Amino acid sequence: MERLKFTTDIAQKPQSSGFLAIFVLILGVLGLLALAGAAGTYIYYQNPGGYFWPEPREPWAAIPGEAEWTVDFSADVEKRDAVVAAFKHAWSAYERDAMGNDEYHPIKRKGTNLTDAGGIGYTVIDSIDTMLLMGLDEEYTRARQWVESSMTFDRDANFNVFETTIRVLGGLLSAYELTDGDQLYLDRAIDLADRMLPVFDTPSGLPYSQVNLAKRVGVADPDNRGLVSTAEASTLQLEFRYLGYLTDNLDYWDKAENVMKVIRRARLPNGLTPIFMSSDAGKFMTSDIRLGSRADSYFEYLLKQYLQTGGVEAMYREMYADSMQAIHDNLIETSKTRGLTFTLEIHPKRLAHNNQMSWIRTLKQDHLVCFLGGSLMLGATTTGALFPSSVSVPPKKEELSEVGQRDWTTGVNLIETCVDTYRTASGLSPEIVHFREKIDSGKGDWFIKDAKPPGQPPVYDARYILRPETVESLFLAWRLTGHPKYRAYGWEIFQAIETHCRVPGGGYASVLNVEEVPVTWEDKMETFLMVRRFSFFVLAGWDRVPDDNDGVLQSETLKYLFLLFSDNTVLPLDQYVFNTEAHPLPIFSPSVRTGLF
């Protein structure tokens, strides 16, 4: 694997085998006792105190059960019900003040839509499967009635294709699955998908970023010179493929999967993935390389597409393995003091003295990257398992390949880093953190860049907008290990949300500065902020438009917390994959062979 060459005008990244040495563990299997039984294809065993596991790091190691624990996947009813109460607090405010609107402002107690032409039910559809999982029958009945009587996609306005797919199409398909085939949801999904299909009518087959749903035409993103982000192009496949499977309409399947063929052909020699592609040429453009905004769900869907069809599409496994190798070769780093695992970014820079393109390393990690910890652990026990059908819970070292061991260890350690970023005055994590170079003299491994003292206008990086990525990883880690510390982490995060984000009149608000207590809420919501700027229980505002087109999430955060405290028979990982908006879709056997075989 060719390593990316960095410019010499910054601290050079060591060219050593240390990047791969992260998976070398001092462990062996100690104290593994009698089998506690089996559930499905998984093996549970008691008190695996010395099993294949990286060394815990302070201060999070001091959680009861760190050294030894008994795998017990029964529900924590009290905590689960507290999450349900939080959802009801959020939903009741939205239903009272803004039912049917795309957005909700919890402080102003009003709703708005994303376009002047009207909304398309983002918040309602995004929340229905959460109501079904939580058993909220009355709320669900009213939401379904709204879908049946009031929902329409005949809006003469531009909507973001990525957001509409993962939220609305994914939500409709998940509702269809969880209601055992309510035709209402499938009919609405077909209507929406038919309106969006023209976005793939580009010279390369890569989709336009926006769609006019009434006119049924794709629209290039004027803010990005017509380019499409890698994540936007490659995070439509779970939804369109499943709809193709349900309807036997291969147009849905073929157009979405053709995007992956284009991306595969565009592979760079080092295997890294820039954040922008040309929909005309079908090639990567010179742009930032990172795992956060505009790239994150590309990596997530590589693994999940492989899992969605029961592991029969080997090409996705190969693409996933190739990407994870490139990430470990170039983007994984450890902090200078405590050795926290994090991911860096690489930015293109044209040198003034010779006009040549070079690359600059930036020790910066978005909260968005925190999905990767759980994803790596899931990949390690599937693509990285020697015999995937008989992996123990938690896994034994000898059950994983060397690559699986590497990915498992990186995933576990990355989760610890993401949890560590919640160690702020409020107990909430900032949107973006930077890590110190080895030569830096500052205290602490990570910091908020340009942070202002309390009382001064905060920087964007200091905000907490209730992102789900860390709790998503905690849920996956819990299901794959049964380790009680993951529930403990999740409960601490939930309590911080309840303490600092809960609006007494209903809903939850984002926090402007995680290092300032008491906190200041944000309720501003610009209607032109087209994507990921809205939530049924929180509306974040921005004093500048982030470059990632990503903002707060809605029921996704509470849904993963609910699953974290539920028993493991609720949406088993060997039967479902979650789209990037946490809508569960079933694993199925494809009825057609695709061009990727």
Backbone torsions as a table, in degrees:
resi	resn	phi	psi	omega
1	MET	NA	123.3	179.6
2	GLU	-73.7	129.3	178.4
3	ARG	-85.3	146.0	178.3
4	LEU	-69.0	133.6	179.6
5	LYS	-90.0	132.0	-177.8
6	PHE	-105.8	153.6	178.9
7	THR	-67.6	153.4	-176.4
8	THR	-87.7	1.5	-179.7
9	ASP	-87.4	11.3	172.4
10	ILE	-134.5	172.4	178.1
11	ALA	-59.8	123.6	-176.5
12	GLN	-74.4	136.4	176.1
13	LYS	-72.8	128.9	-177.6
14	PRO	-58.9	135.0	177.3
15	GLN	-94.5	81.6	-175.3
16	SER	-137.8	173.7	179.0
17	SER	-81.4	5.7	-176.8
18	GLY	-62.5	-25.1	-179.8
19	PHE	-66.1	-35.6	-179.9
20	LEU	-89.3	-16.5	-178.3
21	ALA	-69.9	-7.3	-178.6
22	ILE	-61.2	-23.7	-178.3
23	PHE	-89.1	-2.5	179.9
24	VAL	-77.8	118.4	-175.4
25	LEU	-118.6	151.7	179.3
26	ILE	-96.8	65.2	-170.9
27	LEU	-126.7	-90.0	-162.0
28	GLY	84.6	165.4	-174.8
29	VAL	-101.6	113.6	-178.3
30	LEU	-116.2	141.7	169.6
31	GLY	65.5	21.3	178.1
32	LEU	-74.5	121.9	-174.0
33	LEU	-100.2	-161.7	-173.0
34	ALA	-64.3	152.9	178.2
35	LEU	-62.8	136.5	177.8
36	ALA	-90.6	2.0	-179.0
37	GLY	117.9	-174.2	-176.9
38	ALA	-133.8	151.1	173.3
39	ALA	-134.4	114.5	-175.1
40	GLY	64.4	-128.5	179.9
41	THR	-97.5	5.2	-176.4
42	TYR	-95.0	148.7	176.5
43	ILE	-110.3	126.8	176.6
44	TYR	-105.2	143.9	174.2
45	TYR	-144.0	157.9	-168.2
46	GLN	-91.5	151.1	171.2
47	ASN	47.2	52.1	-178.2
48	PRO	-81.9	59.8	-173.1
49	GLY	-63.3	-31.6	-177.6
50	GLY	-109.2	23.9	-176.1
51	TYR	-74.3	175.0	-177.6
52	PHE	-57.1	101.8	-172.1
53	TRP	-160.7	134.1	177.6
54	PRO	-65.5	158.3	177.6
55	GLU	-61.5	133.2	177.4
56	PRO	-68.7	155.2	-177.8
57	ARG	-118.2	140.8	174.7
58	GLU	-69.8	153.2	1.6
59	PRO	-89.8	4.4	-173.5
60	TRP	-80.0	-10.2	-178.9
61	ALA	-70.0	-21.2	-172.8
62	ALA	-83.9	40.2	178.0
63	ILE	-103.3	133.6	-179.0
64	PRO	-52.3	135.7	178.7
65	GLY	91.0	4.7	-178.5
66	GLU	-63.8	-43.9	-175.5
67	ALA	-74.5	-46.9	-178.9
68	GLU	-140.0	149.0	177.9
69	TRP	-157.0	162.5	174.7
70	THR	-106.5	127.0	179.3
71	VAL	-66.3	119.7	-178.0
72	ASP	-144.2	106.6	-175.1
73	PHE	-96.0	18.5	176.0
74	SER	-69.8	158.0	-177.2
75	ALA	-69.9	143.8	167.3
76	ASP	-92.8	90.1	-167.4
77	VAL	-61.2	-42.6	-177.1
78	GLU	-61.7	-45.3	-178.7
79	LYS	-72.8	-39.5	177.5
80	ARG	-59.0	-45.2	-178.1
81	ASP	-68.5	-29.0	175.8
82	ALA	-65.7	-37.3	176.9
83	VAL	-67.6	-40.3	176.8
84	VAL	-60.3	-41.8	178.5
85	ALA	-62.9	-35.9	177.8
86	ALA	-65.6	-42.7	177.7
87	PHE	-61.1	-44.5	-179.8
88	LYS	-63.3	-37.1	176.6
89	HIS	-60.8	-40.8	-179.0
90	ALA	-73.4	-49.2	-175.3
91	TRP	-66.3	-39.2	-178.1
92	SER	-61.9	-36.4	178.0
93	ALA	-68.3	-44.2	178.2
94	TYR	-62.4	-45.8	-178.8
95	GLU	-64.2	-36.5	179.6
96	ARG	-67.7	-41.6	-168.9
97	ASP	-106.3	-20.6	-167.1
98	ALA	-149.6	24.9	-173.8
99	MET	-52.9	124.1	-179.6
100	GLY	94.7	-19.3	178.1
101	ASN	-73.0	152.8	178.8
102	ASP	-70.7	-33.8	-172.8
103	GLU	-124.5	159.6	175.1
104	TYR	-139.9	133.6	175.8
105	HIS	-106.0	104.6	-171.5
106	PRO	-69.4	-25.8	-179.1
107	ILE	-82.3	-45.0	176.5
108	LYS	-75.0	-16.7	-178.5
109	ARG	58.1	54.6	178.6
110	LYS	-147.2	158.0	177.2
111	GLY	-113.4	156.6	174.3
112	THR	-142.4	166.1	177.0
113	ASN	-111.0	164.3	-175.9
114	LEU	-76.7	-21.2	-178.8
115	THR	-136.1	160.0	175.6
116	ASP	-67.9	-21.4	179.5
117	ALA	-77.2	-9.3	179.6
118	GLY	114.4	172.8	-176.7
119	GLY	-98.4	174.3	-179.6
120	ILE	-128.2	20.0	172.7
121	GLY	83.5	27.6	-179.4
122	TYR	-49.6	-53.3	-173.0
123	THR	-69.4	-40.9	-178.8
124	VAL	-64.4	-52.5	-176.8
125	ILE	-65.2	-37.3	-179.6
126	ASP	-63.9	-19.5	-172.8
127	SER	-106.0	-12.6	-172.0
128	ILE	-63.4	-44.7	-177.9
129	ASP	-68.1	-27.4	175.1
130	THR	-65.5	-42.9	176.8
131	MET	-60.8	-42.0	-179.7
132	LEU	-63.3	-43.8	-179.7
133	LEU	-65.6	-37.7	-176.9
134	MET	-83.6	-5.0	179.6
135	GLY	72.3	29.5	-179.9
136	LEU	-89.5	79.2	-170.2
137	ASP	-65.7	-41.8	-177.3
138	GLU	-67.4	-45.1	178.7
139	GLU	-62.5	-41.2	179.9
140	TYR	-63.1	-43.3	-178.4
141	THR	-59.1	-42.8	179.6
142	ARG	-68.8	-37.7	178.9
143	ALA	-65.7	-43.2	178.4
144	ARG	-62.1	-39.1	179.1
145	GLN	-61.4	-38.4	177.7
146	TRP	-64.5	-42.9	178.2
147	VAL	-60.0	-41.9	-176.3
148	GLU	-70.6	-38.1	-170.5
149	SER	-103.6	-24.3	-169.9
150	SER	-123.4	-18.6	-174.0
151	MET	-74.5	135.5	175.5
152	THR	-147.5	145.1	175.5
153	PHE	-105.7	6.0	-177.9
154	ASP	-83.1	65.9	-177.2
155	ARG	-114.2	120.8	-179.2
156	ASP	-83.1	75.1	-178.4
157	ALA	-161.1	165.6	-178.8
158	ASN	-93.3	129.8	177.4
159	PHE	-121.1	146.6	178.8
160	ASN	-68.9	127.1	-175.5
161	VAL	-65.4	-46.0	-178.9
162	PHE	-59.0	-52.5	-177.9
163	GLU	-64.2	-41.7	-179.4
164	THR	-65.2	-35.3	179.7
165	THR	-69.6	-52.1	-172.9
166	ILE	-72.9	-30.4	-176.8
167	ARG	-89.9	-54.6	-171.1
168	VAL	-88.2	-54.8	178.4
169	LEU	-61.8	-45.8	177.8
170	GLY	-62.7	-40.2	179.4
171	GLY	-65.6	-40.2	178.1
172	LEU	-64.6	-43.1	-179.4
173	LEU	-67.7	-37.5	176.6
174	SER	-65.9	-40.9	177.2
175	ALA	-62.9	-39.8	176.9
176	TYR	-60.0	-43.8	-179.9
177	GLU	-66.4	-45.5	-173.9
178	LEU	-76.8	-15.8	176.0
179	THR	-99.1	13.1	-179.7
180	ASP	57.6	38.0	169.8
181	GLY	97.0	39.1	174.5
182	ASP	-66.2	113.7	-173.3
183	GLN	-61.4	-26.1	179.1
184	LEU	-53.8	-45.5	-175.3
185	TYR	-71.8	-36.7	177.8
186	LEU	-68.0	-40.4	178.1
187	ASP	-61.9	-42.9	178.4
188	ARG	-66.1	-38.1	179.4
189	ALA	-64.3	-40.7	179.0
190	ILE	-64.8	-43.7	178.4
191	ASP	-58.2	-46.9	-179.3
192	LEU	-65.7	-46.5	-177.5
193	ALA	-63.6	-38.7	178.6
194	ASP	-62.5	-35.3	178.6
195	ARG	-71.6	-26.2	-176.9
196	MET	-92.8	-19.1	-175.7
197	LEU	-52.8	-36.4	-179.5
198	PRO	-61.2	-13.3	179.0
199	VAL	-64.4	-21.2	-179.8
200	PHE	-84.0	-2.9	-177.7
201	ASP	-83.9	66.8	176.7
202	THR	-119.3	165.7	-179.6
203	PRO	-54.7	-33.9	-177.4
204	SER	-98.0	-19.9	-172.3
205	GLY	95.2	-10.1	172.1
206	LEU	-68.1	140.3	-172.2
207	PRO	-77.0	151.4	164.9
208	TYR	-64.2	157.6	-178.0
209	SER	-79.3	-23.2	-175.7
210	GLN	-130.3	161.4	179.0
211	VAL	-142.2	137.8	169.6
212	ASN	-91.2	110.3	-170.9
213	LEU	-70.8	-33.5	179.1
214	ALA	-72.7	-43.8	-178.2
215	LYS	-82.8	-15.5	179.3
216	ARG	59.3	51.7	178.2
217	VAL	-133.8	144.6	174.1
218	GLY	-80.0	149.7	-177.0
219	VAL	-133.4	128.3	177.4
220	ALA	-70.3	150.5	-179.9
221	ASP	-76.7	112.6	-177.8
222	PRO	-67.4	-21.4	-177.8
223	ASP	-80.0	-15.5	-177.2
224	ASN	-121.4	31.3	176.8
225	ARG	53.9	32.3	178.2
226	GLY	81.3	-1.0	178.9
227	LEU	-76.1	162.6	175.2
228	VAL	-121.0	138.7	179.1
229	SER	-73.2	151.2	-179.5
230	THR	-58.8	-41.8	179.8
231	ALA	-65.6	-42.1	-179.5
232	GLU	-61.3	-39.2	-177.2
233	ALA	-72.9	-31.6	-168.3
234	SER	-110.2	16.6	-179.7
235	THR	-124.3	41.3	176.2
236	LEU	-121.1	-9.6	-164.9
237	GLN	-73.9	-42.2	-179.5
238	LEU	-57.1	-41.4	-175.0
239	GLU	-74.3	-50.6	-177.3
240	PHE	-67.8	-36.1	179.1
241	ARG	-67.3	-42.0	179.3
242	TYR	-65.8	-39.3	176.6
243	LEU	-63.7	-39.5	175.9
244	GLY	-61.2	-39.4	177.5
245	TYR	-64.4	-42.2	-177.8
246	LEU	-68.9	-33.9	-171.8
247	THR	-104.9	-9.0	-172.5
248	ASP	60.7	21.7	174.9
249	ASN	-95.0	100.6	-174.4
250	LEU	-73.1	-10.1	176.6
251	ASP	-61.3	-42.2	178.0
252	TYR	-60.3	-48.6	-176.2
253	TRP	-64.7	-51.4	-171.0
254	ASP	-65.1	-42.2	-176.4
255	LYS	-69.6	-36.9	178.4
256	ALA	-72.0	-41.1	-177.7
257	GLU	-75.3	-26.0	175.5
258	ASN	-60.2	-30.8	176.7
259	VAL	-57.7	-40.3	-178.7
260	MET	-69.1	-32.3	174.8
261	LYS	-63.4	-42.5	179.6
262	VAL	-62.8	-45.4	-179.9
263	ILE	-63.2	-40.1	179.8
264	ARG	-63.7	-42.0	178.9
265	ARG	-67.0	-26.7	-176.7
266	ALA	-85.7	5.0	-175.3
267	ARG	-50.6	134.5	175.1
268	LEU	-82.6	156.8	-177.3
269	PRO	-57.1	-32.6	-178.5
270	ASN	-89.6	-0.7	178.0
271	GLY	79.3	-2.4	179.7
272	LEU	-78.0	162.3	-170.7
273	THR	-127.2	104.3	173.9
274	PRO	-64.3	163.6	-171.3
275	ILE	-87.4	-6.4	-179.9
276	PHE	-129.1	146.6	175.3
277	MET	-130.8	158.0	175.1
278	SER	-94.8	122.5	178.2
279	SER	-73.5	-16.1	175.0
280	ASP	-80.1	-50.0	-174.9
281	ALA	-90.5	-19.9	-176.4
282	GLY	69.3	31.4	-177.7
283	LYS	-124.5	155.7	172.3
284	PHE	-71.3	142.4	176.7
285	MET	-101.1	153.6	175.9
286	THR	-63.3	112.3	-175.1
287	SER	-162.0	175.6	-177.0
288	ASP	-57.7	149.5	173.0
289	ILE	-116.6	118.7	-177.2
290	ARG	-161.4	172.4	-179.2
291	LEU	-108.5	0.5	-179.5
292	GLY	-94.6	-128.8	-172.2
293	SER	-56.9	139.4	179.5
294	ARG	72.2	2.0	179.2
295	ALA	-135.2	-28.6	-165.2
296	ASP	-51.8	-54.4	-171.9
297	SER	-74.0	-12.0	171.0
298	TYR	-58.5	-48.5	-179.4
299	PHE	-68.4	-38.7	178.7
300	GLU	-59.8	-44.4	-175.3
301	TYR	-78.1	-21.3	173.0
302	LEU	-58.2	-49.3	179.1
303	LEU	-67.9	-44.5	-172.2
304	LYS	-71.9	-29.5	174.6
305	GLN	-66.1	-37.6	176.6
306	TYR	-64.3	-43.1	-179.3
307	LEU	-72.4	-34.4	-174.9
308	GLN	-57.6	-37.7	-177.8
309	THR	-104.5	30.4	171.6
310	GLY	69.4	22.8	176.1
311	GLY	78.7	17.8	-177.7
312	VAL	-90.1	-14.8	-178.7
313	GLU	-96.7	89.1	-172.9
314	ALA	-62.9	-26.6	-177.8
315	MET	-61.5	-35.4	179.0
316	TYR	-69.4	-35.9	175.7
317	ARG	-62.5	-42.1	179.9
318	GLU	-66.1	-42.5	179.3
319	MET	-65.4	-39.9	178.8
320	TYR	-64.3	-47.6	-179.6
321	ALA	-61.0	-40.7	179.4
322	ASP	-62.7	-43.2	-179.6
323	SER	-67.3	-42.2	-179.7
324	MET	-66.0	-34.1	175.7
325	GLN	-64.3	-45.7	179.4
326	ALA	-62.9	-38.2	178.2
327	ILE	-63.7	-46.3	-179.7
328	HIS	-67.8	-31.2	179.4
329	ASP	-72.6	-29.0	-167.9
330	ASN	-128.2	-24.8	-168.0
331	LEU	-118.3	-7.9	179.6
332	ILE	-91.1	132.2	-177.0
333	GLU	-139.7	162.7	173.3
334	THR	-122.9	146.9	-175.6
335	SER	-75.7	163.0	-167.3
336	LYS	-76.9	-26.9	-174.5
337	THR	-100.3	-58.4	-174.9
338	ARG	-102.0	0.8	179.2
339	GLY	67.5	35.7	177.5
340	LEU	-69.5	135.5	178.5
341	THR	-82.2	131.0	176.8
342	PHE	-148.2	174.6	178.1
343	THR	-114.1	142.2	178.0
344	LEU	-103.9	176.1	176.7
345	GLU	-119.2	156.1	177.6
346	ILE	-126.6	126.5	-175.4
347	HIS	-119.1	138.0	177.0
348	PRO	-72.8	144.0	178.7
349	LYS	-145.6	129.0	176.8
350	ARG	-89.9	122.1	-176.1
351	LEU	-74.1	135.5	-175.2
352	ALA	-67.1	-35.4	-170.6
353	HIS	-77.4	-24.2	-179.7
354	ASN	-136.4	3.6	178.1
355	ASN	62.1	17.4	178.6
356	GLN	-86.5	151.2	179.1
357	MET	-82.9	132.6	174.8
358	SER	-131.5	-177.8	-174.4
359	TRP	-132.9	136.1	-176.2
360	ILE	-114.6	128.3	174.3
361	ARG	-81.8	135.6	175.5
362	THR	-127.9	123.9	-177.8
363	LEU	-83.7	70.2	-172.8
364	LYS	-129.0	135.2	178.2
365	GLN	-135.4	124.7	173.3
366	ASP	-76.8	153.1	171.2
367	HIS	-58.4	-29.2	178.4
368	LEU	-53.8	-31.5	-177.0
369	VAL	-67.0	-17.5	-173.3
370	CYS	-68.5	-7.7	170.3
371	PHE	-64.7	-27.0	-168.6
372	LEU	-67.0	-31.7	-178.8
373	GLY	-58.4	-54.6	178.7
374	GLY	-65.3	-36.7	179.5
375	SER	-63.3	-42.3	177.9
376	LEU	-63.5	-40.2	178.4
377	MET	-65.2	-40.2	176.9
378	LEU	-65.1	-42.5	177.6
379	GLY	-64.3	-36.4	-179.6
380	ALA	-63.9	-35.7	-177.6
381	THR	-89.3	0.6	176.8
382	THR	-120.6	-75.6	-179.7
383	THR	-69.3	-26.0	-177.6
384	GLY	-98.8	8.0	-179.8
385	ALA	-92.4	140.8	177.9
386	LEU	-68.1	-36.9	176.6
387	PHE	-136.7	87.0	-171.4
388	PRO	-57.0	-26.2	-176.5
389	SER	-78.9	-6.3	-176.7
390	SER	-135.2	37.6	177.6
391	VAL	-80.5	131.7	179.6
392	SER	-71.9	163.5	173.8
393	VAL	-123.5	107.7	-2.5
394	PRO	-75.0	163.3	-174.8
395	PRO	-71.7	148.5	171.0
396	LYS	-86.7	150.8	-177.6
397	LYS	-58.5	-41.6	-175.6
398	GLU	-71.8	-8.3	177.2
399	GLU	-84.1	-11.5	-176.8
400	LEU	-111.5	146.4	172.5
401	SER	-69.1	172.5	177.7
402	GLU	-60.7	-40.4	177.2
403	VAL	-65.5	-40.8	176.8
404	GLY	-61.2	-40.8	176.7
405	GLN	-62.9	-43.1	178.3
406	ARG	-59.8	-49.2	-177.2
407	ASP	-66.4	-39.1	178.0
408	TRP	-60.7	-47.2	-177.1
409	THR	-65.1	-44.3	177.4
410	THR	-61.0	-43.0	-179.6
411	GLY	-61.9	-47.0	179.2
412	VAL	-59.7	-46.5	-177.1
413	ASN	-69.8	-34.6	178.2
414	LEU	-66.1	-37.6	175.9
415	ILE	-61.3	-42.5	178.1
416	GLU	-59.6	-38.6	178.2
417	THR	-65.8	-44.7	-179.2
418	CYS	-63.3	-40.6	176.0
419	VAL	-64.0	-37.2	-180.0
420	ASP	-60.6	-31.1	179.8
421	THR	-70.6	-9.9	173.8
422	TYR	-83.9	-2.0	178.7
423	ARG	-82.6	68.8	179.1
424	THR	-119.4	179.3	-179.7
425	ALA	-59.0	-33.9	-177.8
426	SER	-94.3	-12.3	-173.4
427	GLY	78.9	12.6	179.3
428	LEU	-112.5	150.5	-175.7
429	SER	-91.1	139.5	175.1
430	PRO	-69.7	161.3	179.9
431	GLU	-65.7	-38.9	-177.6
432	ILE	-140.5	136.7	173.0
433	VAL	-124.4	152.7	172.5
434	HIS	-114.0	149.0	177.6
435	PHE	-109.8	150.5	-175.3
436	ARG	-80.8	141.0	171.9
437	GLU	-66.7	159.3	-178.9
438	LYS	-59.5	-28.3	-177.2
439	ILE	-88.0	-5.6	-178.3
440	ASP	-70.1	150.9	180.0
441	SER	-104.2	-3.7	-177.3
442	GLY	-66.2	160.7	-179.5
443	LYS	-86.6	148.8	177.2
444	GLY	83.6	154.6	-179.2
445	ASP	-80.6	-33.5	-178.0
446	TRP	-131.1	161.2	-178.0
447	PHE	-156.0	163.9	174.7
448	ILE	-93.8	117.9	-174.7
449	LYS	-64.1	133.9	177.4
450	ASP	59.1	29.3	-178.5
451	ALA	-59.4	139.5	-179.9
452	LYS	-100.6	150.3	176.4
453	PRO	-63.4	155.2	176.4
454	PRO	-52.1	138.6	-179.9
455	GLY	98.8	-18.1	177.5
456	GLN	-99.1	156.0	179.7
457	PRO	-56.5	124.4	-175.0
458	PRO	-77.3	159.6	174.1
459	VAL	-81.1	159.7	-178.1
460	TYR	-59.3	-38.7	-175.6
461	ASP	-60.4	-23.2	-174.8
462	ALA	-81.4	-3.8	-175.4
463	ARG	-77.2	152.8	171.1
464	TYR	-119.9	119.0	-175.1
465	ILE	-121.7	36.9	171.9
466	LEU	53.8	42.3	179.5
467	ARG	-67.0	152.0	-175.3
468	PRO	-96.7	-6.7	-165.6
469	GLU	-61.3	-41.3	-179.0
470	THR	-68.6	-44.1	-179.9
471	VAL	-69.0	-28.9	173.0
472	GLU	-60.5	-46.9	178.8
473	SER	-66.0	-36.6	177.3
474	LEU	-62.9	-40.2	177.8
475	PHE	-61.8	-47.7	-179.7
476	LEU	-64.2	-43.1	179.7
477	ALA	-62.4	-38.9	177.7
478	TRP	-62.4	-46.5	-178.4
479	ARG	-66.6	-29.1	-175.9
480	LEU	-90.9	-12.4	-177.3
481	THR	-128.7	-30.1	-171.2
482	GLY	70.0	14.8	-177.3
483	HIS	-76.6	124.1	-175.4
484	PRO	-65.9	-17.3	-178.2
485	LYS	-65.9	-27.5	180.0
486	TYR	-69.1	-36.5	172.6
487	ARG	-67.2	-37.5	178.9
488	ALA	-63.1	-43.8	176.7
489	TYR	-59.0	-48.0	-178.0
490	GLY	-61.6	-37.4	179.7
491	TRP	-67.9	-39.2	176.9
492	GLU	-62.0	-42.1	178.8
493	ILE	-63.9	-45.0	-179.8
494	PHE	-61.7	-41.8	179.0
495	GLN	-64.1	-37.3	177.3
496	ALA	-65.6	-38.7	176.3
497	ILE	-62.0	-46.5	-180.0
498	GLU	-62.0	-38.2	-176.7
499	THR	-72.4	-41.5	-168.6
500	HIS	-110.9	-15.5	-174.2
501	CYS	-114.1	-16.8	-175.5
502	ARG	-71.1	125.9	177.3
503	VAL	-93.6	124.2	-174.6
504	PRO	-54.6	-36.8	-178.0
505	GLY	-78.1	-2.6	-180.0
506	GLY	124.9	137.8	179.0
507	GLY	90.2	-179.3	-179.0
508	TYR	-133.3	145.7	-178.7
509	ALA	-118.3	150.9	175.0
510	SER	-74.3	162.8	-176.1
511	VAL	-113.3	133.7	-175.6
512	LEU	-75.5	-33.2	-175.9
513	ASN	-145.6	111.0	-176.6
514	VAL	-69.0	-16.5	-179.0
515	GLU	-96.2	9.8	-179.3
516	GLU	-121.6	120.4	177.8
517	VAL	-129.1	130.1	2.7
518	PRO	-66.8	153.1	-172.8
519	VAL	-81.8	162.1	172.4
520	THR	-111.7	130.0	-178.9
521	TRP	-88.0	158.8	174.4
522	GLU	-120.8	131.4	-179.6
523	ASP	-129.8	4.9	-178.8
524	LYS	-76.5	139.0	-179.3
525	MET	-146.6	106.6	-179.4
526	GLU	-77.9	133.0	-176.7
527	THR	-70.6	-17.7	179.3
528	PHE	-83.6	-7.4	176.6
529	LEU	-76.6	94.7	-162.2
530	MET	-75.7	-28.4	-169.2
531	VAL	-131.0	141.8	179.6
532	ARG	45.9	47.0	178.7
533	ARG	-121.3	17.5	-171.4
534	PHE	-146.0	162.4	-176.1
535	SER	-163.8	150.7	177.3
536	PHE	-75.2	-20.7	-177.7
537	PHE	-123.7	0.4	177.0
538	VAL	-157.6	136.4	173.3
539	LEU	-121.5	116.0	178.9
540	ALA	-92.7	150.8	173.1
541	GLY	-119.4	160.1	-177.3
542	TRP	-129.7	140.2	171.3
543	ASP	-88.9	-4.2	169.6
544	ARG	-149.0	158.7	179.5
545	VAL	-85.8	119.5	178.3
546	PRO	-62.7	154.0	-178.0
547	ASP	-82.7	5.4	-172.9
548	ASP	-105.7	-5.4	-174.1
549	ASN	52.0	32.8	177.4
550	ASP	-129.7	141.2	178.5
551	GLY	-143.8	-143.5	-174.7
552	VAL	-73.1	155.2	175.0
553	LEU	-108.8	161.2	-175.2
554	GLN	-105.0	-108.5	-173.3
555	SER	-67.0	-10.6	-179.0
556	GLU	-59.3	-45.6	-178.3
557	THR	-62.9	-48.6	-179.8
558	LEU	-69.2	-31.9	179.3
559	LYS	-64.6	-44.7	179.2
560	TYR	-67.3	-35.5	175.7
561	LEU	-65.7	-40.3	176.7
562	PHE	-60.2	-45.1	179.7
563	LEU	-67.2	-33.7	179.0
564	LEU	-60.6	-35.7	-177.2
565	PHE	-100.7	2.7	175.2
566	SER	-90.4	168.9	175.6
567	ASP	-78.0	165.1	-169.9
568	ASN	-81.2	5.7	172.7
569	THR	-84.4	-9.5	177.3
570	VAL	-84.4	109.7	-179.7
571	LEU	54.9	67.3	179.5
572	PRO	-60.1	144.6	-176.3
573	LEU	-69.2	-19.0	177.5
574	ASP	-89.1	3.7	178.3
575	GLN	-123.0	-16.6	-175.7
576	TYR	-137.2	149.9	163.8
577	VAL	-117.6	151.5	179.3
578	PHE	-105.5	130.5	174.1
579	ASN	-70.7	177.1	-171.5
580	THR	-72.3	-3.4	173.6
581	GLU	-107.5	14.8	177.6
582	ALA	69.3	21.0	173.8
583	HIS	-85.1	119.7	-177.3
584	PRO	-74.5	133.8	176.1
585	LEU	-126.4	142.1	-174.3
586	PRO	-74.5	149.7	169.6
587	ILE	-76.7	135.0	-176.2
588	PHE	-142.7	165.2	176.1
589	SER	-96.9	118.1	-176.7
590	PRO	-64.6	143.6	-179.2
591	SER	-90.6	-2.8	-180.0
592	VAL	-132.0	155.4	170.7
593	ARG	-91.4	137.4	-175.7
594	THR	-103.5	167.8	-178.3
595	GLY	-68.2	-9.9	-178.4
596	LEU	-84.4	-6.0	179.6
597	PHE	-73.0	NA	NA
